[in-house]
Amino acid sequence: MHLAYPAVLSALLFCTGLYGVLARRNAILVLMSVELMLNAVNLNLVAFDVWLSKAAEETLHSGQALTLFTITIAAAEIGIGLAIVLAVHRNRGTADIDKLRDTAEGHETDGPDHDALAAGQAEKAEATA
């Protein structure tokens, strides 16, 4: 088999994962897209390892060893990421990334409810003053 087939498939998988990371708003879908990107890298590592082992007399299979490390790191990353997403969803009630941007500041994002609340607080402050 030619090296071009797995390389093209890997590029398509990576581009699909990159689109998922950039376009999705749900944190779980973003984690799945990152996993897809890591699997594209694993496919590239194994394909190039097989291609280089045909040319070399001594086969070290370093691409396959790197793939095992990548799979281990990806499993740990997805486990920790899913635990964080579940904890945030339990506390905030949403896994939408746009709504979670102001978590560190402790206030909600600007929106129609936020503007109405700010106007109501301003009227209350004027009434008490």
N, C-alpha and C positions, 0 to 999 in steps of 0.2 A: 504494500500500500504506500502511496506517495505521502510525503510529509504535508502536502498542501491540504489534504482533506481534514485531518484533525486541527490544523492551524486555522483553517477557515471556520470550522465548527466552533473552535475556541474563541475566535474573534466575534462570531455571532452571539455566543453565550455571554461574553464579556460586555458587548454593547447592549444586550438585553438587560443585563444586571445594572449597568451604568444608567440606562434609561429609568429603570425601576428605582434606583437610589435618588435620582434627580427629580422624578415626576411624582412619586407616591407621597402621600401625606400620612399614611398609617405606619406606625413604627414597626409593626411586625412584618409588613410587606417590604419595608426598607431592609430589615434584617435578612429576609429571604433573598432579596436582590444582592446583598453583600455576599451571601452564601453562594449564589449563582456565579458571581464574579470570581470567588475563590476556587470554585470547581472548574471554571474556564482556565484558570492558571494551572490547576492540577493536571488538566488534560494536556496543556502545552508542555508541562514539565515531563510527563511520561512520553509524549510523542517525540520530543527532542532527545530524550534519553534513549529511546529505541533507535532513532535515526543515527545518533552518535555511536551507539554500541555496535552498529553494523560496520562503521568505518574503523573503529578501534579494535585492536586484538584483545586487549584486556577490558573486560566490562565491569565497571565499578557500580553501575546503576545508581548514580548519585541523584538523578532526576526522580527516581522512585523513592529514594530515601527522603528527599526534600518534600515530596508529595505526602508522605506519611506525617512529617512534621507539620505541614500545612493543614492536613485533616485534623490533627490533634489540636492545633491552635484554633481552627475554625469551630471545632466542637466546644471548646472552652469559651470562645467568644460568643457563640450563639446561646450557650447556657446562661452566661452572665447577662448578656443583653436581654434575653427573654425574662430573666428574673427582675431586671430593672424595669422593663416595660410593664410587667404584671404589677409590680409595686407602685409604679406611677399611676397605672390604670385604677388600682384599688384606692389610691388617695385622691386622685383628681377626677376620676370617672371617665377619662377619655385617653385614647392612644394616638390622637391626632397631633402630629408634630408641630403644626402651626399654633395650636392652642397651648403647647407646652414650652414655647420659647421663653416666656416670662416667668418660668418657675423659680429661677434664682432670685428674681427681683421681688417676688411675692405678690404681684398684682396681675390682674387679668389683661388680656389683649384689648386693644381699642375696638369698639364695635358699637352698634346702635344701643345696646343695653348699657354700655359703659358711658356713652354720651348722656343718656337720660339720667343715669345715676349721678353723674357729675353736675348736671343742671339742677337736679333735686337737692343735692347737697349745697349748692350755691344759694338757692332760694331759702333753704333752711337757715343758712348762716346769715343771710340778710334779714330774715324775720327775727332772729334772736338778737341781732345787733341793734 
